Amino acid sequence: MTEHVRDIMTGTPVTVEPQASVTAVARLMRDQDIGAVLVTHGEELHGVVSDRDLVVRAIAEGMDPDRTTAAMVGSGDLVTVGPDEDLGRAVELMREHSVRRLPVVENGHPVGIVALGDMAIERDPESALGDISAARPNK
């Protein structure tokens, strides 16, 4: 059984600069088939924008997606995990902070992202969440 975040994280995270438009972020999510991007300035992690952030913080508020930036809608109060940390610690952090995704940071630089779905596939692949998370999306 997998024991460390490194074993199940998605490596080489997709990143955007803080000034990237919500439209650009949404297109990137669509094209890369992902639900979150990391907001970085250079190699420094500044935030996370999820598909939910786009809906709740931008669209529902009537913001112009071409003028609204990733920095404006992303979560800046970050909880991160290291790649060599135990999966149990990642679960604790997700539960404690009510988050579905954790940026994985090593030596101050983002190296991946681990999601609740990744945990479900690894820990309980027969569960509904594990089964759904493992399924390939219909396009």
Disulfide bonds with the S-S distance in Angstrom:
none
